[in-house]
């Protein structure tokens, strides 16, 4: 009897161990679910944040390209790829597959890194992953887990606005002075890639130069009739039709008109909109010449909405009756208008302006508009019509959409 009882007790002990082992495994699984599941959720969020940042970094480069900063299409494609990869690495991600260009709705247009940016590109799609170790789940064979995520960021959108005092006068926004002999503007950005300064503490003089590629142009919205008198009427009572960007427009006059001082004076102390045309300055640090002026001495072909619609050999035209590739509008607060000549002192005062007086390599400015940019001048799709007193142009945006 005693031996049988002993054997029964020993058998019961074995069952208890089995039950305990099963309970312990279940307990560990529950703990792993809580601890490693929480860690997996946090890692997934970090991965998504990293993918978001990588896509946005690529979109930022596209926005910089839209501003008109120097660089070929291949240069910008390389910058987009480098920005995506660098940002992914900084966030501890491994890039999955090849980043892709998208349109504004996120539809894929083609891969990044081929040297080509597809027509209609406004966004970047990037995917990334990270591996991470578990804390407890290793006891059940799950020592490593992977979190993956993708994101799409786009830049630019269409603004439909009314006329905000659209002055029929177009500028290349990176000019600072007129060339020796009254030729073209120096295509120099005063703050490098940062653009022009903004705000009332940063007064600038926008020079009105004479003939030469990339010059200021007075726009006769209804050529060939009218000439200077037609431009004067458009200043007093803006009568342009709907002006959209980007697009080629015929410019019938140049910055040499000096009979519009009284008309421009009516806008002193007010905000005006100035059409801005494309220029790309040469980078002196590179041996090749990347400079490109968005003027054309013959009618552009096709839709007239692409810089390449100017036939080969006709870019960089100067003088009257040129086509200008408008890319955006600048909101400018006009303090003073000096366009009647002999205003070297007012237009070249280094004490009151954000740019120094010219010396050596160019002419002193003797005609100019003095004021300040209300906001950064950024290339954008926009439409400006007539009929209202003032307008608001929203700046270029970068937005995550997926």
PAZA-171737 format. One line per field, with one value per residue (C-alpha): chain; residue number from 1; x, y, z. Coordinates in nm, 4 decimals. Last residue first. Example, Ala and Ser with C-alpha at 12.3 -4.5 7.8 and 13.67 -1.06 7.14 Angstrom:
2
cadena	A | A;
num	2 | 1;
px	1.3670 | 1.2300;
py	-0.1060 | -0.4500;
pz	0.7140 | 0.7800;
***
This chain:
402
cadena	A | A | A | A | A | A | A | A | A | A | A | A | A | A | A | A | A | A | A | A | A | A | A | A | A | A | A | A | A | A | A | A | A | A | A | A | A | A | A | A | A | A | A | A | A | A | A | A | A | A | A | A | A | A | A | A | A | A | A | A | A | A | A | A | A | A | A | A | A | A | A | A | A | A | A | A | A | A | A | A | A | A | A | A | A | A | A | A | A | A | A | A | A | A | A | A | A | A | A | A | A | A | A | A | A | A | A | A | A | A | A | A | A | A | A | A | A | A | A | A | A | A | A | A | A | A | A | A | A | A | A | A | A | A | A | A | A | A | A | A | A | A | A | A | A | A | A | A | A | A | A | A | A | A | A | A | A | A | A | A | A | A | A | A | A | A | A | A | A | A | A | A | A | A | A | A | A | A | A | A | A | A | A | A | A | A | A | A | A | A | A | A | A | A | A | A | A | A | A | A | A | A | A | A | A | A | A | A | A | A | A | A | A | A | A | A | A | A | A | A | A | A | A | A | A | A | A | A | A | A | A | A | A | A | A | A | A | A | A | A | A | A | A | A | A | A | A | A | A | A | A | A | A | A | A | A | A | A | A | A | A | A | A | A | A | A | A | A | A | A | A | A | A | A | A | A | A | A | A | A | A | A | A | A | A | A | A | A | A | A | A | A | A | A | A | A | A | A | A | A | A | A | A | A | A | A | A | A | A | A | A | A | A | A | A | A | A | A | A | A | A | A | A | A | A | A | A | A | A | A | A | A | A | A | A | A | A | A | A | A | A | A | A | A | A | A | A | A | A | A | A | A | A | A | A | A | A | A | A | A | A | A | A | A | A | A | A | A | A | A | A | A | A | A | A | A | A | A | A | A | A | A | A | A | A | A | A | A | A | A | A | A | A | A | A | A | A | A | A | A | A | A;
num	402 | 401 | 400 | 399 | 398 | 397 | 396 | 395 | 394 | 393 | 392 | 391 | 390 | 389 | 388 | 387 | 386 | 385 | 384 | 383 | 382 | 381 | 380 | 379 | 378 | 377 | 376 | 375 | 374 | 373 | 372 | 371 | 370 | 369 | 368 | 367 | 366 | 365 | 364 | 363 | 362 | 361 | 360 | 359 | 358 | 357 | 356 | 355 | 354 | 353 | 352 | 351 | 350 | 349 | 348 | 347 | 346 | 345 | 344 | 343 | 342 | 341 | 340 | 339 | 338 | 337 | 336 | 335 | 334 | 333 | 332 | 331 | 330 | 329 | 328 | 327 | 326 | 325 | 324 | 323 | 322 | 321 | 320 | 319 | 318 | 317 | 316 | 315 | 314 | 313 | 312 | 311 | 310 | 309 | 308 | 307 | 306 | 305 | 304 | 303 | 302 | 301 | 300 | 299 | 298 | 297 | 296 | 295 | 294 | 293 | 292 | 291 | 290 | 289 | 288 | 287 | 286 | 285 | 284 | 283 | 282 | 281 | 280 | 279 | 278 | 277 | 276 | 275 | 274 | 273 | 272 | 271 | 270 | 269 | 268 | 267 | 266 | 265 | 264 | 263 | 262 | 261 | 260 | 259 | 258 | 257 | 256 | 255 | 254 | 253 | 252 | 251 | 250 | 249 | 248 | 247 | 246 | 245 | 244 | 243 | 242 | 241 | 240 | 239 | 238 | 237 | 236 | 235 | 234 | 233 | 232 | 231 | 230 | 229 | 228 | 227 | 226 | 225 | 224 | 223 | 222 | 221 | 220 | 219 | 218 | 217 | 216 | 215 | 214 | 213 | 212 | 211 | 210 | 209 | 208 | 207 | 206 | 205 | 204 | 203 | 202 | 201 | 200 | 199 | 198 | 197 | 196 | 195 | 194 | 193 | 192 | 191 | 190 | 189 | 188 | 187 | 186 | 185 | 184 | 183 | 182 | 181 | 180 | 179 | 178 | 177 | 176 | 175 | 174 | 173 | 172 | 171 | 170 | 169 | 168 | 167 | 166 | 165 | 164 | 163 | 162 | 161 | 160 | 159 | 158 | 157 | 156 | 155 | 154 | 153 | 152 | 151 | 150 | 149 | 148 | 147 | 146 | 145 | 144 | 143 | 142 | 141 | 140 | 139 | 138 | 137 | 136 | 135 | 134 | 133 | 132 | 131 | 130 | 129 | 128 | 127 | 126 | 125 | 124 | 123 | 122 | 121 | 120 | 119 | 118 | 117 | 116 | 115 | 114 | 113 | 112 | 111 | 110 | 109 | 108 | 107 | 106 | 105 | 104 | 103 | 102 | 101 | 100 | 99 | 98 | 97 | 96 | 95 | 94 | 93 | 92 | 91 | 90 | 89 | 88 | 87 | 86 | 85 | 84 | 83 | 82 | 81 | 80 | 79 | 78 | 77 | 76 | 75 | 74 | 73 | 72 | 71 | 70 | 69 | 68 | 67 | 66 | 65 | 64 | 63 | 62 | 61 | 60 | 59 | 58 | 57 | 56 | 55 | 54 | 53 | 52 | 51 | 50 | 49 | 48 | 47 | 46 | 45 | 44 | 43 | 42 | 41 | 40 | 39 | 38 | 37 | 36 | 35 | 34 | 33 | 32 | 31 | 30 | 29 | 28 | 27 | 26 | 25 | 24 | 23 | 22 | 21 | 20 | 19 | 18 | 17 | 16 | 15 | 14 | 13 | 12 | 11 | 10 | 9 | 8 | 7 | 6 | 5 | 4 | 3 | 2 | 1;
px	0.0403 | -0.0241 | 0.2647 | 0.2761 | 0.5347 | 0.3899 | 0.4823 | 0.3620 | -0.0043 | -0.0674 | -0.3073 | -0.4741 | -0.5616 | -0.7930 | -1.0058 | -1.1034 | -0.8272 | -0.6864 | -0.3806 | -0.3300 | -0.0602 | 0.1613 | 0.4623 | 0.8163 | 0.8970 | 0.9545 | 0.9716 | 0.7238 | 0.6501 | 0.9480 | 1.0765 | 1.0784 | 1.2708 | 1.1932 | 1.4810 | 1.6306 | 1.9884 | 2.1574 | 2.5339 | 2.6809 | 2.8693 | 3.1984 | 3.3872 | 3.1447 | 2.7809 | 2.6451 | 2.5710 | 2.2478 | 2.0101 | 1.9427 | 1.9496 | 2.3184 | 2.4376 | 2.2621 | 2.2653 | 1.9105 | 1.8591 | 2.2024 | 2.1990 | 1.8553 | 1.9364 | 1.6585 | 1.2772 | 1.2153 | 1.2501 | 0.9520 | 0.9612 | 0.8255 | 0.6673 | 0.5751 | 0.6407 | 0.4450 | 0.6414 | 0.4585 | 0.5728 | 0.7320 | 0.6958 | 0.8900 | 0.9439 | 0.8896 | 1.0652 | 0.9349 | 1.1836 | 1.5431 | 1.7097 | 1.6837 | 1.8336 | 1.6939 | 1.6526 | 1.9123 | 1.6819 | 1.3138 | 1.1539 | 0.9143 | 1.1936 | 1.0898 | 0.7518 | 0.4057 | 0.4048 | 0.1721 | 0.3753 | 0.6032 | 0.7607 | 0.7281 | 1.0694 | 1.3354 | 1.2992 | 1.3615 | 1.3949 | 1.7648 | 1.9936 | 2.3292 | 2.4751 | 2.8188 | 3.0539 | 3.3726 | 3.1964 | 3.2532 | 3.1250 | 2.7719 | 2.5997 | 2.2668 | 1.9342 | 1.6701 | 1.2954 | 1.0545 | 0.8827 | 0.5517 | 0.5334 | 0.2432 | 0.1972 | 0.1590 | 0.1114 | 0.3195 | 0.3948 | 0.1404 | 0.0366 | 0.4059 | 0.4083 | 0.1764 | 0.3772 | 0.7061 | 0.5865 | 0.7763 | 1.1137 | 1.0675 | 1.4082 | 1.3031 | 1.1819 | 0.8649 | 0.6553 | 0.6777 | 0.5039 | 0.4297 | 0.5578 | 0.3948 | 0.4518 | 0.2478 | -0.0911 | -0.2050 | -0.5798 | -0.6435 | -0.4551 | -0.6397 | -0.4706 | -0.6057 | -0.3237 | -0.0476 | -0.2378 | -0.2963 | 0.0761 | 0.1495 | -0.0910 | 0.0749 | 0.4169 | 0.3121 | -0.0514 | -0.1035 | 0.1258 | 0.0438 | -0.2368 | -0.0797 | 0.2038 | 0.4554 | 0.7523 | 1.0571 | 1.3479 | 1.6456 | 1.7431 | 1.9260 | 2.0220 | 1.8569 | 1.8240 | 1.8121 | 1.5516 | 1.7138 | 1.5156 | 1.6473 | 1.6123 | 1.4898 | 1.5365 | 1.3909 | 1.0462 | 1.0372 | 1.2058 | 1.5632 | 1.6136 | 1.6911 | 1.8608 | 2.0577 | 2.3176 | 2.2055 | 2.2594 | 2.1631 | 2.3622 | 2.2493 | 2.4161 | 2.1577 | 2.2008 | 2.3595 | 2.3739 | 2.7394 | 2.8615 | 2.6016 | 2.3039 | 2.2717 | 2.1345 | 1.9364 | 1.8105 | 1.4371 | 1.4385 | 1.1874 | 0.8611 | 0.6675 | 0.2980 | 0.2114 | -0.0413 | -0.2150 | -0.3386 | -0.5509 | -0.7601 | -0.6402 | -0.6573 | -0.3645 | -0.2450 | -0.0298 | 0.3343 | 0.5181 | 0.4362 | 0.5349 | 0.4749 | 0.5487 | 0.6465 | 0.6803 | 0.8487 | 0.9214 | 1.1202 | 1.1398 | 1.4325 | 1.4538 | 1.1209 | 1.1839 | 0.9534 | 1.2214 | 1.3184 | 0.9841 | 1.1281 | 1.3236 | 1.2977 | 1.5678 | 1.5069 | 1.5231 | 1.4490 | 1.2643 | 1.2276 | 1.0067 | 1.0159 | 0.7670 | 0.8606 | 0.6348 | 0.5570 | 0.6701 | 0.4569 | 0.7227 | 0.9557 | 1.2817 | 1.5660 | 1.9174 | 1.8157 | 1.8265 | 1.4608 | 1.2243 | 0.9204 | 0.5787 | 0.4071 | 0.0623 | 0.0766 | -0.1936 | 0.0552 | 0.2481 | 0.4984 | 0.8720 | 0.9987 | 1.2503 | 1.4096 | 1.3588 | 1.3607 | 1.5862 | 1.7378 | 1.6344 | 1.8195 | 1.6737 | 1.9985 | 2.0195 | 1.6726 | 1.7618 | 2.0826 | 1.9147 | 1.6232 | 1.8473 | 2.0989 | 1.8243 | 1.6717 | 2.0145 | 2.0983 | 1.7728 | 1.8491 | 2.1898 | 2.0487 | 1.7875 | 2.0641 | 2.1359 | 2.1068 | 1.8169 | 1.4948 | 1.2518 | 1.1015 | 1.4317 | 1.4246 | 1.0733 | 1.1955 | 1.4769 | 1.2222 | 1.0172 | 1.3141 | 1.3557 | 0.9806 | 1.0003 | 1.2908 | 1.1187 | 0.7987 | 0.9988 | 1.1749 | 0.8471 | 0.7013 | 1.0019 | 0.9803 | 0.6073 | 0.6806 | 0.9526 | 0.7082 | 0.4475 | 0.7117 | 0.8229 | 0.4663 | 0.4329 | 0.7686 | 0.6580 | 0.2881 | 0.2980 | 0.6202 | 0.4566 | 0.1583 | 0.3856 | 0.5901 | 0.2730 | 0.1632 | 0.5033 | 0.4905 | 0.1444 | 0.2622 | 0.5689 | 0.3573 | 0.1114 | 0.3975 | 0.5622 | 0.2345 | 0.1844 | 0.5254 | 0.4488 | 0.1288 | 0.3294 | 0.5554 | 0.2513 | 0.0985 | 0.4251 | 0.4411 | 0.0833 | 0.1573 | 0.4642 | 0.2729 | 0.0000;
py	5.8469 | 6.2201 | 6.3847 | 6.7519 | 7.0003 | 7.3407 | 7.6208 | 7.9493 | 8.0583 | 8.3647 | 8.6140 | 8.8720 | 9.2386 | 9.4794 | 9.2383 | 9.2217 | 9.0519 | 8.7014 | 8.5400 | 8.1652 | 7.9708 | 7.6656 | 7.7504 | 7.8813 | 8.0346 | 8.3995 | 8.4024 | 8.6399 | 9.0126 | 9.1033 | 9.4489 | 9.7932 | 10.0010 | 9.9845 | 10.0849 | 10.3158 | 10.4494 | 10.1278 | 10.1563 | 9.9655 | 9.6425 | 9.4677 | 9.7435 | 9.8519 | 9.8154 | 9.9657 | 9.6956 | 9.4899 | 9.4885 | 9.8572 | 10.1608 | 10.2115 | 10.0695 | 10.3515 | 10.2428 | 10.3094 | 10.6470 | 10.7793 | 10.6471 | 10.7957 | 10.9682 | 10.8005 | 10.8148 | 10.4762 | 10.5478 | 10.4016 | 10.4080 | 10.1938 | 9.9102 | 9.6061 | 9.3034 | 8.9795 | 8.7904 | 8.5872 | 8.2546 | 8.0739 | 8.3121 | 8.1965 | 8.5184 | 8.5562 | 8.8454 | 9.1404 | 9.4007 | 9.3410 | 9.0149 | 8.6464 | 8.3899 | 8.0768 | 8.0587 | 7.7957 | 7.5023 | 7.5933 | 7.7340 | 7.4606 | 7.3323 | 7.5681 | 7.3980 | 7.5559 | 7.6752 | 7.3812 | 7.2896 | 7.5487 | 7.8666 | 8.1775 | 8.3174 | 8.5146 | 8.3105 | 8.4135 | 8.1815 | 8.2400 | 7.9450 | 7.9345 | 7.5883 | 7.6698 | 7.3802 | 7.4106 | 7.4085 | 7.6426 | 7.9440 | 7.7979 | 7.9651 | 8.1234 | 7.9713 | 8.2191 | 8.1776 | 8.4690 | 8.6452 | 8.8308 | 9.1098 | 9.1423 | 9.4679 | 9.5671 | 9.9365 | 10.2279 | 10.3500 | 10.2142 | 10.5513 | 10.6269 | 10.3581 | 10.5674 | 10.8852 | 10.7112 | 10.5424 | 10.7457 | 10.5796 | 10.2703 | 10.0988 | 9.7926 | 9.6225 | 9.6140 | 9.3585 | 9.0671 | 8.7558 | 8.5028 | 8.1454 | 7.9475 | 7.8201 | 7.9872 | 8.1298 | 8.4790 | 8.5332 | 8.8438 | 9.1604 | 9.4863 | 9.6394 | 9.9955 | 10.2436 | 10.0014 | 9.8616 | 10.2165 | 10.2868 | 9.9637 | 10.0685 | 10.4110 | 10.2436 | 10.0290 | 10.0625 | 9.8075 | 9.5066 | 9.3710 | 9.3221 | 9.2463 | 9.4904 | 9.3622 | 9.5699 | 9.3452 | 9.3297 | 9.1738 | 8.8092 | 8.8438 | 9.2057 | 9.5409 | 9.7947 | 9.7313 | 9.8211 | 9.7380 | 9.5918 | 9.7775 | 9.5830 | 9.6686 | 9.3959 | 9.5276 | 9.5399 | 9.1629 | 8.9164 | 8.8382 | 8.6980 | 8.3316 | 8.0951 | 7.9163 | 8.1908 | 8.4964 | 8.7655 | 8.5357 | 8.6513 | 8.6543 | 8.9832 | 9.1581 | 9.2003 | 9.4929 | 9.8581 | 9.8949 | 9.7124 | 9.4685 | 9.5751 | 9.4863 | 9.2385 | 8.9867 | 8.6692 | 8.7292 | 8.7529 | 9.0330 | 9.1000 | 9.4283 | 9.4508 | 9.5147 | 9.2729 | 9.4821 | 9.1785 | 9.0276 | 8.7361 | 8.3995 | 8.0337 | 7.8555 | 7.5313 | 7.2961 | 7.2336 | 6.9532 | 6.5905 | 6.3383 | 5.9633 | 5.7165 | 5.3541 | 5.1346 | 4.8172 | 4.6777 | 4.3552 | 4.1146 | 3.9197 | 3.6649 | 3.4943 | 3.1265 | 3.0856 | 3.1813 | 3.4653 | 3.6315 | 3.7790 | 4.0907 | 4.0992 | 4.2279 | 4.4857 | 4.4917 | 4.8125 | 4.8830 | 5.1530 | 5.2729 | 5.6034 | 5.7744 | 6.1181 | 6.3951 | 6.6580 | 6.4952 | 6.5970 | 6.5131 | 6.2440 | 6.3385 | 6.1667 | 6.0853 | 5.7279 | 5.7661 | 5.7918 | 5.5486 | 5.6396 | 5.8054 | 5.6512 | 5.7944 | 5.9944 | 6.2483 | 6.5288 | 6.3033 | 6.0492 | 5.9851 | 5.6574 | 5.5425 | 5.2097 | 4.8923 | 4.9033 | 5.1678 | 5.0384 | 5.2601 | 5.3925 | 5.7421 | 5.8982 | 5.6209 | 5.7036 | 6.0724 | 6.0068 | 5.7724 | 6.0062 | 6.3144 | 6.1336 | 6.0154 | 6.3646 | 6.5204 | 6.2749 | 6.3540 | 6.7238 | 6.6901 | 6.4766 | 6.7436 | 7.0029 | 7.2309 | 7.5889 | 7.6907 | 7.7696 | 7.7607 | 7.4482 | 7.2668 | 7.3595 | 7.2145 | 6.8903 | 6.8793 | 6.9240 | 6.6391 | 6.4038 | 6.5059 | 6.4613 | 6.1024 | 6.0278 | 6.1970 | 5.9991 | 5.6745 | 5.7579 | 5.8406 | 5.5128 | 5.3227 | 5.4938 | 5.4085 | 5.0474 | 5.0337 | 5.1634 | 4.9035 | 4.6301 | 4.7419 | 4.7186 | 4.3733 | 4.2764 | 4.3751 | 4.2825 | 3.9900 | 3.8626 | 3.8749 | 3.6789 | 3.4263 | 3.3961 | 3.3242 | 3.0632 | 2.8982 | 2.9094 | 2.7509 | 2.4699 | 2.4126 | 2.4181 | 2.1645 | 1.9361 | 1.9717 | 1.8995 | 1.5837 | 1.4580 | 1.5237 | 1.3207 | 1.0205 | 1.0475 | 1.0607 | 0.7549 | 0.5596 | 0.6507 | 0.5422 | 0.2106 | 0.1661 | 0.2339 | 0.0000;
pz	-4.8329 | -4.8970 | -4.7160 | -4.8076 | -4.9273 | -5.0111 | -5.2513 | -5.1113 | -5.1184 | -5.3337 | -5.1800 | -5.3983 | -5.3953 | -5.5763 | -5.7708 | -6.1386 | -6.3328 | -6.3361 | -6.1791 | -6.2125 | -6.0338 | -6.0705 | -5.8616 | -5.8667 | -5.5310 | -5.4445 | -5.0666 | -4.9008 | -4.8843 | -5.1010 | -5.0237 | -5.1782 | -5.4275 | -5.7988 | -6.0208 | -6.2813 | -6.2627 | -6.1533 | -6.1449 | -6.4317 | -6.3933 | -6.3243 | -6.1462 | -5.8768 | -5.7898 | -5.4683 | -5.2162 | -5.1990 | -4.8994 | -4.9441 | -4.7156 | -4.6449 | -4.9786 | -5.1687 | -5.5332 | -5.6581 | -5.4898 | -5.5847 | -5.9417 | -6.0086 | -6.3376 | -6.5380 | -6.5366 | -6.3710 | -5.9991 | -5.8114 | -5.4330 | -5.1498 | -5.3484 | -5.1418 | -5.3648 | -5.4024 | -5.6645 | -5.9279 | -6.0752 | -6.3704 | -6.6663 | -6.9742 | -7.1730 | -7.5491 | -7.7173 | -7.9186 | -7.7991 | -7.7024 | -7.6120 | -7.6933 | -7.4583 | -7.6179 | -7.9978 | -8.0860 | -8.0217 | -8.0448 | -7.7257 | -7.6103 | -7.3846 | -7.1051 | -7.1002 | -7.0950 | -7.4569 | -7.5377 | -7.8441 | -8.0026 | -7.8715 | -8.0931 | -8.1809 | -7.9917 | -7.6739 | -7.3144 | -7.0159 | -6.9604 | -6.9003 | -6.7285 | -6.6754 | -6.8215 | -6.7560 | -6.5520 | -6.2131 | -5.9167 | -6.1147 | -6.1111 | -6.4054 | -6.3236 | -6.4176 | -6.5225 | -6.5523 | -6.5598 | -6.2697 | -6.3031 | -6.0437 | -5.8013 | -5.6138 | -5.2505 | -5.1831 | -5.0495 | -5.3997 | -5.6492 | -5.7940 | -5.8499 | -6.1206 | -6.3395 | -6.2866 | -6.3682 | -6.6870 | -6.9475 | -6.8951 | -7.1128 | -7.1443 | -6.9450 | -7.2592 | -7.4738 | -7.6631 | -7.4216 | -7.5552 | -7.2864 | -7.2347 | -6.9535 | -6.5998 | -6.4743 | -6.5615 | -6.6582 | -6.6893 | -6.8955 | -6.8222 | -6.7706 | -6.4685 | -6.4456 | -6.3832 | -6.4796 | -6.7792 | -6.9084 | -6.8950 | -7.0826 | -7.3595 | -7.3793 | -7.4065 | -7.7028 | -7.8010 | -8.0775 | -8.1241 | -7.8762 | -7.6234 | -7.2856 | -7.3508 | -7.1007 | -6.9902 | -6.9792 | -6.7365 | -6.9023 | -6.9333 | -7.2608 | -7.3301 | -7.3932 | -7.1122 | -6.7396 | -6.4788 | -6.1467 | -5.8555 | -5.5524 | -5.2289 | -4.8798 | -4.6185 | -4.2900 | -4.4510 | -4.5032 | -4.7362 | -4.8352 | -5.1861 | -5.2354 | -4.9914 | -5.2615 | -5.2810 | -5.0873 | -5.3527 | -5.6440 | -5.9449 | -6.3070 | -6.3942 | -6.6045 | -6.9760 | -7.1540 | -7.0593 | -7.1510 | -6.8429 | -6.7163 | -6.5080 | -6.1393 | -5.8887 | -6.0939 | -5.9255 | -5.9690 | -6.3447 | -6.3732 | -6.5595 | -6.5763 | -6.6541 | -6.2864 | -6.1402 | -5.8742 | -5.6890 | -5.9638 | -5.8547 | -5.7327 | -5.8311 | -5.6688 | -5.8213 | -5.6163 | -5.5420 | -5.3636 | -5.3020 | -5.0345 | -5.0609 | -4.7818 | -4.7320 | -4.4256 | -4.3036 | -3.9553 | -3.9311 | -3.6342 | -3.4894 | -3.2006 | -3.2680 | -3.1791 | -2.8787 | -2.6278 | -2.8596 | -2.7919 | -2.4729 | -2.5640 | -2.9410 | -3.1721 | -3.4435 | -3.8207 | -4.0100 | -4.3315 | -4.5933 | -4.8775 | -5.0672 | -5.2987 | -5.4321 | -5.5608 | -5.8218 | -6.1447 | -6.4424 | -6.7022 | -6.5720 | -6.3958 | -6.5803 | -6.4595 | -6.3827 | -6.0047 | -5.9118 | -6.0808 | -6.2908 | -6.2967 | -5.9916 | -5.9152 | -5.5901 | -5.6736 | -5.7465 | -5.9845 | -5.8610 | -5.8765 | -5.7344 | -5.4744 | -5.5707 | -5.3661 | -4.9880 | -4.8377 | -4.5133 | -4.2277 | -3.9230 | -3.9416 | -4.0628 | -4.3220 | -4.4576 | -4.4688 | -4.6582 | -4.9060 | -4.9828 | -5.0095 | -5.2331 | -5.4676 | -5.4934 | -5.5452 | -5.8222 | -6.0024 | -5.9571 | -6.1208 | -6.4040 | -6.4779 | -6.4860 | -6.1935 | -6.0739 | -5.8465 | -6.0333 | -5.7412 | -5.8962 | -5.8431 | -5.4748 | -5.4577 | -5.6174 | -5.3624 | -5.0828 | -5.2307 | -5.1893 | -4.8261 | -4.7760 | -4.8988 | -4.6634 | -4.3662 | -4.4191 | -4.4483 | -4.1204 | -3.9461 | -4.0717 | -3.9405 | -3.6022 | -3.5848 | -3.6752 | -3.4101 | -3.1469 | -3.2458 | -3.2425 | -2.8952 | -2.7692 | -2.9200 | -2.7704 | -2.4198 | -2.4190 | -2.6599 | -2.5043 | -2.1595 | -2.2937 | -2.4622 | -2.1448 | -1.9478 | -2.2008 | -2.1828 | -1.8018 | -1.7989 | -2.0247 | -1.8093 | -1.4917 | -1.6357 | -1.7354 | -1.3968 | -1.2195 | -1.4246 | -1.3194 | -0.9513 | -0.9847 | -1.1078 | -0.8024 | -0.5724 | -0.7332 | -0.7007 | -0.3338 | -0.2766 | -0.4457 | -0.2292 | 0.0896 | 0.0000;
***
